[in-house]
Amino acid sequence: MGSLPDVRVPDASVEDWQAVLDLVTDKGWKCQYSEGETVLPVPQAKAVLSRGGCRVP
């Protein structure tokens, strides 16, 4: 499985990103989330977007 590049979508809300994550889950598409070498469950969009420079309302 390869890595995807960082993506920026101007004016996308936390709810928009959560809809993408939910779609991946609902469709049963294979995915894997990791931080460094540690594989973790896919987090909620708000948790990820609130880190490092992302503005979350």
CNS distance restraints for C-alpha pairs under 8 A (distance, minus, plus):
assign (resid  12 and name CA) (resid  16 and name CA) 5.85 0.50 0.50
assign (resid  12 and name CA) (resid  17 and name CA) 7.07 0.50 0.50
assign (resid  13 and name CA) (resid  17 and name CA) 6.52 0.50 0.50
assign (resid  14 and name CA) (resid  18 and name CA) 6.10 0.50 0.50
assign (resid  14 and name CA) (resid  45 and name CA) 6.14 0.50 0.50
assign (resid  14 and name CA) (resid  46 and name CA) 5.92 0.50 0.50
assign (resid  14 and name CA) (resid  49 and name CA) 7.44 0.50 0.50
assign (resid  14 and name CA) (resid  56 and name CA) 7.03 0.50 0.50
assign (resid  15 and name CA) (resid  19 and name CA) 6.11 0.50 0.50
assign (resid  15 and name CA) (resid  45 and name CA) 7.75 0.50 0.50
assign (resid  16 and name CA) (resid  20 and name CA) 6.62 0.50 0.50
assign (resid  17 and name CA) (resid  21 and name CA) 6.42 0.50 0.50
assign (resid  17 and name CA) (resid  45 and name CA) 6.00 0.50 0.50
assign (resid  18 and name CA) (resid  22 and name CA) 6.00 0.50 0.50
assign (resid  18 and name CA) (resid  44 and name CA) 6.72 0.50 0.50
assign (resid  18 and name CA) (resid  45 and name CA) 5.13 0.50 0.50
assign (resid  18 and name CA) (resid  46 and name CA) 7.77 0.50 0.50
assign (resid  19 and name CA) (resid  23 and name CA) 6.03 0.50 0.50
assign (resid  20 and name CA) (resid  24 and name CA) 6.42 0.50 0.50
assign (resid  21 and name CA) (resid  25 and name CA) 6.47 0.50 0.50
assign (resid  21 and name CA) (resid  44 and name CA) 7.90 0.50 0.50
assign (resid  21 and name CA) (resid  45 and name CA) 7.46 0.50 0.50
assign (resid  22 and name CA) (resid  26 and name CA) 5.93 0.50 0.50
assign (resid  23 and name CA) (resid  27 and name CA) 5.95 0.50 0.50
assign (resid  24 and name CA) (resid  28 and name CA) 6.17 0.50 0.50
assign (resid  24 and name CA) (resid  29 and name CA) 5.34 0.50 0.50
assign (resid  24 and name CA) (resid  30 and name CA) 7.83 0.50 0.50
assign (resid  24 and name CA) (resid  31 and name CA) 7.82 0.50 0.50
assign (resid  25 and name CA) (resid  29 and name CA) 6.44 0.50 0.50
assign (resid  32 and name CA) (resid  39 and name CA) 7.09 0.50 0.50
assign (resid  32 and name CA) (resid  40 and name CA) 7.72 0.50 0.50
assign (resid  32 and name CA) (resid  41 and name CA) 7.72 0.50 0.50
assign (resid  32 and name CA) (resid  42 and name CA) 7.26 0.50 0.50
assign (resid  33 and name CA) (resid  39 and name CA) 5.88 0.50 0.50
assign (resid  33 and name CA) (resid  40 and name CA) 5.68 0.50 0.50
assign (resid  33 and name CA) (resid  41 and name CA) 6.37 0.50 0.50
assign (resid  33 and name CA) (resid  42 and name CA) 5.49 0.50 0.50
assign (resid  34 and name CA) (resid  38 and name CA) 5.35 0.50 0.50
assign (resid  34 and name CA) (resid  39 and name CA) 4.20 0.50 0.50
assign (resid  34 and name CA) (resid  40 and name CA) 5.42 0.50 0.50
assign (resid  35 and name CA) (resid  39 and name CA) 6.60 0.50 0.50
assign (resid  35 and name CA) (resid  40 and name CA) 7.35 0.50 0.50
assign (resid  43 and name CA) (resid  47 and name CA) 6.50 0.50 0.50
assign (resid  43 and name CA) (resid  48 and name CA) 6.83 0.50 0.50
assign (resid  44 and name CA) (resid  48 and name CA) 6.78 0.50 0.50
assign (resid  45 and name CA) (resid  49 and name CA) 5.99 0.50 0.50
assign (resid  46 and name CA) (resid  50 and name CA) 5.94 0.50 0.50
assign (resid  46 and name CA) (resid  56 and name CA) 7.13 0.50 0.50
assign (resid  47 and name CA) (resid  51 and name CA) 7.13 0.50 0.50
assign (resid  49 and name CA) (resid  54 and name CA) 5.35 0.50 0.50
assign (resid  49 and name CA) (resid  55 and name CA) 7.09 0.50 0.50
assign (resid  49 and name CA) (resid  56 and name CA) 6.42 0.50 0.50
assign (resid  50 and name CA) (resid  54 and name CA) 5.67 0.50 0.50
assign (resid  50 and name CA) (resid  55 and name CA) 6.48 0.50 0.50
assign (resid  50 and name CA) (resid  56 and name CA) 5.66 0.50 0.50
